[in-house]
Amino acid sequence: MKSTFFFSFYILVNLSVFSQQEKTKPYQSGEWLEYKMSYSGFLKAGTATLELKETTLDEKKVLYAKGYGETSTIIGWFFKVSDTYESYFDTEIPKPYFFKRDVNEGGYTIKRDTKFDHEKQLATVEDHKHKTVKTFEIGEVQDMISSFYFLRTIETDTLGQGEEVTLDIFFDSKTFPFKLRFLGTEVLKTKFGKVKTLKFRPLVQAGRVFKENESVTIWVTADKNKIPIKLKASLAVGSLRAELKSFKGLANSFKIIID
């Protein structure tokens, strides 16, 4: 079950959000999102948060994003998870400079840092657990967290139903191609009210985590923020559901449909 819950959630959320290209940015420093996660429809699996703030890295102003996930008390009795993902990326054109991964999943631990040199097209990965440093050739890539913000800047006005969008993400020591299919729009009933959403289906790899290649569906708000509001996934064992629980610091108004 290593990396089942929160790795799956973060990579799907990060690679499944789009936005119209407008003067107003879809995100800003101070944005904070919280999600509740449930397993097989009723058992609370845990919570996940994403937060964004402005900081400096090597004397350069950057945006710092942190994703954190932990299991609930009940799930934690059997399999405790505490995952932290951090990304430092450019303030104007989202591209990663530094990515940190620190996870503990049922006693299985990973602590790795990745530095990106986009001019030389290199990524240097330092594995603190095994005390190794390796360098890899890369192309135009994002890390798992920066991709969330990068994709929110892409125009979707002309995206037709059934069309697919691809992205390359560098994770640990490999570049992974990712494909996403647009399914259309849908109005969801949420705790906030009725919300118009864009519906997507990531094409994931079937096997240890996911039941089928097209077993995941994600809904994002069809406003200027383009934040994930709901996710459903059929796993190899059971199913996973994530829903937006609370938020603050959005760059744009959160639109509710009033009957």
N, C-alpha and C positions, 0 to 999 in steps of 0.2 A: 504493500500500500504506500510505499515511499513516493512522496510528491504527488499523490493522487488528488487531494482536495485543492490546496492552495496554488500549486504550480499550474494545475489545469485552469483554475479560476483566473489567475492573473494573466496568463498568456492569452486566454480567450478574450478577456476584457481589453487587454492592451492592443490586440490586433483586430478589434471589431468595431472601432469607433471612427466616424467620418463627420466632416463638417463642410459647410459652404465656405468658399473663399470670400471673406468679407473684410472690411476694414476693422471691425470689432473682433478681437481675438476670442476664441472659444473658451479660453481658460486664463487665469491670472493667479498671481501669488496670493496665497490665503485660501485657495480652493481645498475643500475637504469633503470626502465621500466615505460613507460607511454602508456596508452590505451585511445582511444576515444570510446565512447559508444553512440549508437543510439537506438531509440525506434521505433518499427514498420518500420524499414528499412530506414527512412529518417529524423526523428526528433532527433536532437542531445540531448542525455540524460545527458551527462556530461563526466568527465574524471576520471581516476583511476591511481594511481601510486604505485609502489613497489620499495623500496630502501633498500640497505643492507650496513652495515658498522660494523667495529670492535669496541668494547667498553669493559667496565668492569662491572660486577655485583657481589656485595658482595666480592670484591677483586679478582674475577675470570675473566679471559679473555673470552669473549663470542662474539657471533655475534648478532647484533641488526637489526631487520627488521621492517620496517614501511610500512603499507598499508594505503593509503588515497584515498577517493572518494568523489566527490562533484557533484551536479547537475549543468547543464548549466543554463544560465539566464532564458531562456524560460520555461524550466521545473520547475525551482525554483519559478516562479511566482505562480505555482499551488501547488507544493510539494517540498520544499527545503530539501536537504539531505547533511549532512556533517559527514562522518564516518572516524574514525581513529582506526586502529588496530596495535598493537605493540607486538613484540615477542623477547625475549632474549633466545637464545638457544646455545647448545654446539658447539664448533668450529670444533670438529673432527667427532663425530657421532651425527647428528642433533636430539636433543631431547630438549623439552622446559623446561625452568626454571621459566619463568615469562611471563604472557600474559596480555595485557591491551586492553580493549575495551571502546571507548568513541564515542558515536554516537548521532546524533540529526537528526531525520527523521520526518519532518513535525511537529515538536514540541514534538515528542515522544523521550525521552532521556534515554540513558543507559550509566552508567559509572561503569565498573566492572574490578577488577584485580584478576588474578588467579596465585597462586604460586604452583609449582609442586614439590613434594618430591618423586622422583622415587624409592628411597630405601624403603620407607615406603608405597609406592604406594598410595599416597594421593594427592588430589588437594584441596587447600583452596581458596574459592571464597569470595572476599570482594565486597559487593554491596554498593557503595558510596551513591547512590540515596536513598536507603532504610535503610542505616546504619546497615547492617547485615554482619556477617561473618559465612560461613558454610564450612564444610569439607566433601569431598566425596572420596570414595574408587575408585581407577582407576587401570587399567592394563597398557599395553604398548600403550600409546596414544601420539598423537601430538596435538598441538593447531592449529587453523585455518591458521595461517601464517607459522609456522615452518614446517607444512606438505608440503608446496610448495617446500621448499628446501630439505626436507627429501626424497621426492619421486624422486627428480632429481638425487639421488645417486643410485637408484635401476636399476639393469641390465635389459635391454629390448631386448637383442640380440636373446633370445630364446622365446620371447613372440609371440605366433601364433595368426593369425586372429581369432577373436571370443573368445579368452581367456579373463578371468576376473581377476582383482587384487582388493584386499580388504584392507581397512585401518580403524583404529579406531581413531576418533578425539573427544577430550573433549571440549565442548563448553558450557560456563556458568555453568550448573549443571548436564549435561548429557554426556554420551559417545555415539557417533553416529557411527554406522557402515556405511561404504561407499563402493560401488562397482563400478568398472570402466571396461568397455569392449573395447578391442582394435579392431579397424575396418580396420587397414591396413595403407598403405602410400598413399600420394597424393601430387602432385605438385600444389602449389597455386601461383596465380599472385598477388603480393602485391606491395605496394608503393616502396619497396626496390628492386623489381625484382622478378623473379621466385624462389620460395623457396620449397625445399622438406620438407614435414611434416609427422608426425605421427598423425593419426586420432583416436580419442577416443569418447566414448559415456558414460557419467556418468549415472547411474541408480538412478534417483532422485525421491523424493516423490511427486506424483501428488496431486494437491489441490489448496491451496491459492495462491501459487506463480507460479508453473509450470503447464502447460496444461496437460501433460502426463508424465508417468514414464520415457519414452525415448525421451524426447523433447529437449535434449541438445546435441550439438556436439561441440567438441573443437579440434583445430589443434595446435600442438607444433612443433617447428623446429627439424628436424631430424639430428641435429649436436650435438656437445658435450655440448652445453649450455642447450638444451631442454627448451626453453622458449615458453610460449603460444603466438601465433601470430594471432589467430582468434577464436571467439566463437559465436555460434548462439543458441538462446533458444526461444522456444515457451512458452510464459507465459500464465497465466490464462486470462489475458487481453493484447492482442498485442504480440509483439515479441521484443527480446533484441539482439543486435549485438555489439560485442566488437572487436576492431582490434588494433594491436600494432602500435602506432604512432611514438614513438622514443625510443632510448635506448642509454646507455653508460656504460662503465666499465665492459663489459662482460669478463669472464675468458678465453673464447676461441673465435676464429674467427667466424663471422656470415657468413654462406655459402650461396652464391647466384648462381643459375644455369645460366650459360652463354650459349646461343644458338650458 
